[in-house]
Amino acid sequence: MDDLVFLDYMKRADAFLEAGKGGRSLWMGYRNGLRRRRFGDEFGTEEQHRLRLNISGDHPDPSHRLYGAGYRAGFRGEDPAALLERS
């Protein structure tokens, strides 16, 4: 992922967060996943990465479910608008 796409996706995620679309946990997870995709091991530890990837979609805490979904989408480099449509 190049710098322009990374910055565009981060700005768009911020705009969705500020507009109250999708929830704070979703966008915090997305931003962290996007950072991990862009910066690799320089962002977080391998253990943190594995834990974040494995937050289940049926976790009892809705904020954890949203964070996990956001993290995985960001790590895959998905367009934030597509993530918003699914959530």
C-alpha positions as CSV (number, residue, x, y, z in Angstrom):
1,M,0.0,0.0,0.0
2,D,1.5,3.3,-1.0
3,D,1.5,6.5,1.1
4,L,-1.3,8.2,-0.9
5,V,-3.8,5.3,-0.4
6,F,-2.8,4.9,3.2
7,L,-3.4,8.6,4.0
8,D,-6.6,8.7,2.0
9,Y,-8.1,5.7,3.8
10,M,-7.0,7.1,7.2
11,K,-8.6,10.5,6.5
12,R,-11.8,8.8,5.3
13,A,-11.9,6.6,8.4
14,D,-11.5,9.8,10.5
15,A,-14.3,11.4,8.7
16,F,-16.7,8.5,9.2
17,L,-15.7,8.4,12.9
18,E,-16.4,12.2,13.3
19,A,-19.7,11.8,11.5
20,G,-20.7,9.0,14.0
21,K,-21.0,6.4,11.3
22,G,-20.0,2.8,12.2
23,G,-18.9,3.4,15.8
24,R,-15.7,4.3,17.5
25,S,-14.4,0.8,18.0
26,L,-14.8,-0.1,14.3
27,W,-12.7,2.9,13.2
28,M,-10.1,2.4,15.9
29,G,-9.7,-1.2,14.8
30,Y,-9.6,-0.2,11.2
31,R,-6.9,2.5,11.7
32,N,-4.8,0.1,13.7
33,G,-5.1,-2.7,11.1
34,L,-4.3,-0.2,8.3
35,R,-1.2,0.9,10.3
36,R,-0.1,-2.8,10.7
37,R,-0.6,-3.3,6.9
38,R,1.5,-0.2,6.1
39,F,4.2,-0.4,8.7
40,G,4.3,-4.2,9.4
41,D,6.3,-5.2,12.5
42,E,7.1,-1.5,13.2
43,F,3.5,-1.2,14.4
44,G,2.7,-3.4,17.3
45,T,4.0,-6.8,18.3
46,E,3.3,-10.1,16.5
47,E,1.3,-11.2,19.6
48,Q,-0.9,-8.1,19.5
49,H,-1.4,-8.6,15.8
50,R,-2.5,-12.2,16.3
51,L,-4.9,-11.3,19.1
52,R,-6.5,-8.5,17.1
53,L,-6.9,-10.7,14.0
54,N,-8.6,-13.4,16.1
55,I,-11.3,-11.3,17.9
56,S,-14.3,-13.4,17.0
57,G,-17.4,-12.1,15.3
58,D,-19.4,-13.6,18.2
59,H,-17.5,-12.0,21.0
60,P,-19.9,-11.1,23.8
61,D,-18.7,-7.5,23.9
62,P,-20.0,-5.6,20.8
63,S,-17.2,-3.1,20.9
64,H,-14.7,-6.0,20.7
65,R,-16.5,-7.5,17.7
66,L,-16.5,-4.1,15.9
67,Y,-12.8,-3.6,16.7
68,G,-11.9,-7.0,15.4
69,A,-13.9,-6.5,12.2
70,G,-12.3,-3.1,11.7
71,Y,-8.8,-4.4,12.3
72,R,-9.1,-7.2,9.8
73,A,-10.6,-4.9,7.2
74,G,-7.8,-2.4,7.7
75,F,-5.1,-5.1,7.6
76,R,-6.6,-6.3,4.3
77,G,-6.4,-2.8,3.0
78,E,-10.1,-2.5,2.3
79,D,-11.7,0.8,1.4
80,P,-13.3,2.2,4.5
81,A,-16.6,2.9,2.6
82,A,-16.9,-0.9,1.9
83,L,-16.4,-1.6,5.6
84,L,-19.1,0.9,6.6
85,E,-21.6,-0.7,4.1
86,R,-21.1,-4.1,5.8
87,S,-21.4,-2.9,9.4
